[in-house]
Structure formats: C-alpha cells, structure tokens
C-alpha cells in the first residue's frame, strides 16, 4: 500500500533442517506466504499459538532473518532482496520490545549508558543533548532521573521492561514490534505496561505490531488483528469484527479458550480446537488446521482455502467462512 508504513507481500522464511539419525534434509516453513500492511499510528495485533511463526515474522521484519521469498517494505525502503537494507535508517524506523525484560538488557550497563549509546551511534555528539534526551525518555516511561546510574539487577521486572521500552523509543522510531511484552511480568503490573505503551503510542505517533497469545491484551490495544496458524495468516480484520464475528474455526477456538468471555458466550465449547498444533516440518495437506477443526470436510484435506473477504476489511482463509456463525 502506498500509504503503508509496513508492507509484507507473500513473505516466507524457511529453514533447512537436517536429521541427526539420517533421513536427509527437510524444510521447516516457519513463515509461509504472509501478506500484511501496517499504517502509521496503527496497532496491529498478531496472535496465535506458540510455534505458529509470530516471532520469526518479527525477526524478518527487523532484518535479522533473510526471507526465503517475498518482499518487505518499511517506510518506503525495501529490506528484502539482493540489496542489503540501510541498517542505520532501519534502526531509526523500526525497533523492538522483547519478551524478557532482564535477558534483553546488558547487565553491565547502567540505564544512562543503555539509552545514550544508541544516540551517540546515530550521530548525537553533544553531551548536553544526549543527557537531556536520556532523562526525558526516562520520564516518559515513568523512571526517575536519579535512577539513571543504576544497573538492571537493581530494578523490578516491570521497571526493567520500562527500560527496554525507553531503549526502543530513544531514537524516535515509527514502528515498534512488541513481542509478548507483558507475558514475563507479574499479573499485577501487566496493565501498567500496556497502558504505558498506549500512552506513548498516542504521544509519539507510533505504530505497533503487538505479538501475543493473550487475546485479552490484543483486544485491549489493537485497531486490527491478524490470526496466524502454522506460518500463515488465516484471518484478519478490525478487532471488533474478529472478536465478535470470527469466521475461521481457529480464531473461534482461540476466543472460546478465553476464560469467562462475557459477551462471547455465544461461541460454544465445541468450537475449541482438538489436539496440538502440527509441526511446520510436516504440515497437513490442504488447510493446515483441518486435523483439529470441527468443520472438517473432504475439500479441507484436498486444497488450501483462498483468503476471501467476509466483509470490507475482514478476510478469512476458510472454505466455510460464509457459513461459520
């Protein structure tokens, strides 16, 4: 899309995997043909079970994994193909908030150095400006200036995640990938971090990709939602459409698994998926979800469904998308 901040077209990330006991080389299709876009200032929720390819997709967007096929465009810059991306420009455009707020920080660096080093690397040489921007960013994430010379081990988990958020935003990026940003935190402080992210989104004009398997978080923060299963997007649309009118059986299974879903009570217990997610090394033929699907029919095993429109902006990859209710 011309106005899109991020555009992915048929993106695939495959890995060659050898068998230690023989049997040759297999292909693990971690991401297998994803087409998505994110507009400036928008929050896209990316949901799915562990192993569906969400984090691999994020690493490819960051330029940390080369795509097997397809294209990635970020703010007008192509970062896929034979031409390597401009890493410095990439860092000023897209950043990431990681799941583990302790492992993602250097334990030997103070908060001041953690935030100041990216500024110096990107050409901010005036010491007064560096100091002012560091203190200003600390204030934005709810940290005090006197905490600048402390090390990560001196902070709680929630405070460490605030440091991680500050580091991601210090260069004023346009797009931030949040990979399970609250799943490693105590329940009591998750809402604080989510509300902080929302406040910063509005204040700084950020766009987010919120990666999570917690649909409660995604429903709270997202403008649109994309549901991922075995490397492919199976449904996407506005958050209200996805949560109130899901048209893919996998989406319905995820929503049915939410404890005490209130207004979603119409989604019956038999919507829940059976069994476990299949291996990306050997995905089922046809629709990858059919071994777990309550609507399984012969056509589901024979061919992969087209990604068709249910309503404007709401699409699903299911042979029975018009009959699911």
C-alpha positions in Angstrom: 0.0 0.0 0.0 1.3 3.4 -0.9 0.4 4.9 2.4 1.6 1.9 4.4 4.4 2.2 7.0 5.0 -1.6 6.7 4.0 -3.8 3.8 4.7 -7.6 3.5 3.9 -9.4 0.3 4.0 -13.2 0.2 6.7 -13.3 2.8 8.2 -16.7 3.6 11.0 -17.7 5.9 12.1 -21.3 5.5 14.9 -23.2 7.3 16.8 -26.3 6.1 16.8 -28.9 8.9 18.9 -32.0 9.0 18.0 -35.2 10.7 20.7 -36.4 13.1 19.6 -40.0 12.6 19.6 -39.8 8.8 16.7 -39.2 6.5 18.0 -36.2 4.6 17.3 -32.5 4.8 13.8 -31.2 5.5 12.3 -27.7 5.1 10.8 -26.0 8.1 8.3 -23.4 6.9 8.2 -21.1 9.9 6.6 -18.3 7.8 4.9 -19.4 4.6 3.4 -16.6 2.5 2.3 -13.7 4.7 0.8 -10.6 3.2 0.2 -7.7 5.7 0.3 -4.0 6.0 0.5 -1.5 8.9 -0.4 2.1 8.6 1.2 5.0 10.5 -0.2 5.3 14.1 -2.0 1.9 13.9 -1.7 -1.1 16.2 -1.9 -4.5 14.6 -2.4 -7.4 16.9 -0.7 -10.6 15.8 -2.0 -13.7 17.6 -1.6 -17.4 17.5 -0.3 -20.4 19.5 3.3 -20.9 20.3 5.2 -22.2 17.3 2.9 -20.6 14.7 5.7 -18.2 13.4 4.9 -14.9 15.1 8.4 -14.2 16.4 10.1 -15.4 13.2 8.0 -13.0 11.3 9.1 -10.2 13.7 12.8 -11.1 13.2 12.3 -11.0 9.4 10.7 -7.5 9.6 13.6 -6.4 11.8 16.0 -7.6 9.1 17.5 -10.2 11.4 16.4 -13.2 9.3 16.6 -13.2 5.5 13.3 -14.0 3.7 13.2 -17.1 1.5 10.8 -15.3 -0.8 8.5 -12.3 -0.9 9.1 -8.6 -0.1 9.3 -6.4 3.0 8.9 -2.7 2.7 9.3 -0.3 5.6 8.7 3.4 5.3 9.5 3.3 1.6 12.6 1.2 2.0 12.9 -2.4 0.6 14.7 -4.5 3.1 14.4 -7.8 1.2 16.1 -8.9 -2.0 19.7 -8.7 -3.1 20.3 -5.1 -1.8 21.1 -5.1 1.9 19.0 -2.7 4.0 20.4 0.6 5.4 20.9 -0.7 9.0 21.2 2.8 10.5 18.0 4.0 8.8 16.2 0.8 9.8 17.1 1.4 13.4 15.6 4.9 13.3 12.4 3.5 11.7 11.7 0.2 13.5 12.6 -1.1 16.9 11.6 -4.0 19.1 10.5 -4.5 22.7 11.4 -8.1 23.8 9.6 -10.6 26.0 12.2 -11.0 28.7 13.0 -7.6 30.3 16.1 -8.9 32.0 17.7 -11.0 29.3 17.3 -8.2 26.8 19.3 -5.7 28.8 23.1 -5.7 29.2 23.7 -6.4 32.9 27.0 -4.4 32.8 25.5 -1.2 31.5 23.7 1.4 33.5 20.4 2.8 32.3 22.2 6.0 31.3 24.6 4.1 29.0 21.8 1.8 27.7 19.9 4.8 26.5 22.8 7.1 25.5 24.8 4.6 23.3 22.2 4.5 20.5 22.1 8.3 20.4 25.9 8.5 20.1 25.9 5.7 17.5 23.5 7.7 15.4 25.4 10.9 15.5 24.2 12.8 18.5 27.5 14.1 19.9 26.5 17.0 22.1 26.7 15.7 25.7 24.0 18.1 26.9 21.6 16.9 24.2 22.3 13.3 25.0 21.8 13.8 28.7 18.6 15.8 28.1 17.1 13.1 25.8 18.0 10.3 28.2 16.4 12.0 31.1 13.3 13.0 29.0 12.8 9.4 27.8 13.2 8.0 31.4 10.5 10.4 32.5 8.2 9.3 29.6 8.4 5.7 30.8 7.9 6.5 34.5 11.5 6.4 35.7 13.3 9.0 37.8 16.4 10.8 36.8 18.3 9.6 39.9 17.9 6.0 38.7 20.0 6.7 35.6 23.2 5.3 37.1 21.7 2.0 38.3 22.1 -1.4 36.7 19.3 -3.7 35.5 19.6 -6.0 38.6 18.6 -3.1 40.8 15.1 -2.8 39.2 11.9 -4.9 39.4 10.7 -6.8 36.3 8.2 -4.0 35.4 10.9 -1.3 35.8 13.2 -3.3 33.6 10.6 -3.5 30.9 10.2 0.2 31.2 13.9 0.5 30.5 13.5 -1.8 27.5 10.7 0.4 26.2 12.8 3.5 26.7 15.7 1.9 24.7 13.4 1.0 21.9 11.9 4.6 21.7 15.1 6.7 22.3 15.7 7.0 18.5 12.1 8.0 17.9 11.1 5.1 15.6 7.9 5.0 13.6 7.2 1.3 14.1 7.7 -0.8 17.3 7.4 -4.6 17.4 6.2 -5.7 20.8 7.0 -9.4 21.2 4.9 -10.7 24.2 5.9 -7.5 26.1 4.0 -8.4 29.3 3.9 -12.2 29.4 7.0 -12.4 31.6 5.7 -9.9 34.1 3.5 -10.3 37.2 -0.2 -10.0 36.5 -0.4 -7.0 38.9 1.8 -4.8 36.7 0.8 -6.0 33.2 -1.9 -3.4 32.9 0.6 -0.7 33.8 2.9 -1.6 31.0 0.1 -2.0 28.5 -1.3 1.5 29.4 2.2 3.0 29.2 2.6 1.6 25.7 -0.8 3.0 24.7 0.1 6.4 26.1 3.4 6.5 24.3 1.7 5.4 21.1 -0.5 8.5 21.2 2.1 10.9 22.4 4.8 9.9 19.9 2.6 8.9 17.0 3.9 5.3 17.0 2.6 2.2 15.1 2.8 -1.1 16.9 2.7 -4.7 16.0 1.6 -6.4 19.2 2.6 -10.0 19.2 0.8 -12.1 21.8 -1.1 -15.3 22.5 -3.1 -13.4 25.2 -6.2 -12.3 23.3 -7.2 -10.1 26.2 -4.2 -7.9 25.7 -4.7 -7.9 21.9 -8.4 -6.9 22.2 -7.5 -4.0 24.5 -4.8 -2.4 22.4 -5.4 -3.3 18.7 -7.0 -1.5 15.9 -6.8 -4.6 13.7 -6.0 -8.2 14.4 -4.2 -10.9 12.3 -4.5 -14.5 13.3 -1.6 -16.8 12.4 -1.5 -20.6 12.2 1.5 -22.7 11.0 3.2 -19.8 9.3 0.2 -18.4 7.5 -2.4 -15.7 8.3 -5.8 -17.4 8.5 -8.0 -14.4 9.4 -7.6 -10.6 9.7 -9.8 -7.6 10.3 -10.8 -4.9 12.7 -10.6 -6.0 16.3 -14.4 -5.8 16.9 -15.1 -8.0 13.8 -12.5 -10.6 14.8 -13.8 -10.9 18.4 -17.5 -10.6 17.8 -17.8 -12.2 14.4 -14.8 -14.6 13.9 -15.1 -16.6 10.6 -12.2 -19.0 10.9 -12.6 -22.1 13.1 -9.1 -21.5 14.6 -10.0 -17.9 15.5 -13.2 -19.2 17.2 -11.1 -21.8 19.1 -8.8 -19.1 20.4 -11.7 -16.9 21.5 -13.5 -19.9 23.1 -10.5 -20.6 25.2 -10.6 -17.2 26.9 -11.8 -17.7 30.5 -15.2 -16.1 31.2 -15.6 -14.5 27.8 -18.7 -12.4 28.7 -20.4 -11.3 25.5 -18.6 -14.1 23.6 -20.7 -16.8 25.3 -22.4 -17.5 22.0 -19.2 -19.2 20.9 -19.9 -22.7 22.2 -17.5 -25.1 23.8 -17.4 -27.4 20.8 -15.6 -24.6 18.9 -12.4 -25.5 20.8 -9.6 -27.0 18.7 -8.7 -30.6 19.2 -5.2 -31.9 19.7 -1.9 -30.0 19.3 -0.6 -27.7 16.6 1.1 -29.7 13.8 4.9 -29.5 13.0 6.0 -26.9 10.5 8.3 -29.6 9.2 5.4 -31.6 8.0 2.2 -29.5 7.8 -1.0 -31.3 7.0 -2.2 -31.2 3.3 -4.9 -28.7 2.3 -6.0 -26.5 5.1 -3.3 -26.9 7.8 -5.9 -26.6 10.5 -8.2 -29.5 9.3 -6.9 -32.2 11.7 -8.2 -30.1 14.6 -11.2 -28.5 13.0 -14.8 -29.3 14.0 -16.0 -28.3 10.5 -13.6 -30.6 8.6 -14.8 -31.8 5.2 -13.2 -33.6 2.2 -12.3 -30.3 0.5 -10.3 -29.2 3.6 -7.8 -32.0 3.1 -7.6 -31.6 -0.7 -6.9 -27.8 -1.1 -5.8 -24.8 0.9 -8.7 -22.3 1.1 -8.4 -18.9 -0.6 -8.1 -15.8 1.6 -11.5 -14.4 0.8 -13.4 -11.3 2.0 -16.2 -11.7 4.6 -17.0 -8.0 4.8 -15.0 -4.9 4.0 -11.6 -5.2 5.7 -12.4 -8.6 7.2 -11.0 -11.7 5.4 -10.6 -15.3 6.3 -8.9 -18.4 4.8 -11.6 -21.0 5.3 -13.8 -23.0 2.8 -16.8 -22.3 5.1 -16.1 -18.7 6.1 -19.6 -17.7 4.9 -21.3 -20.4 7.0 -19.4 -20.0 10.3 -21.5 -18.3 12.9 
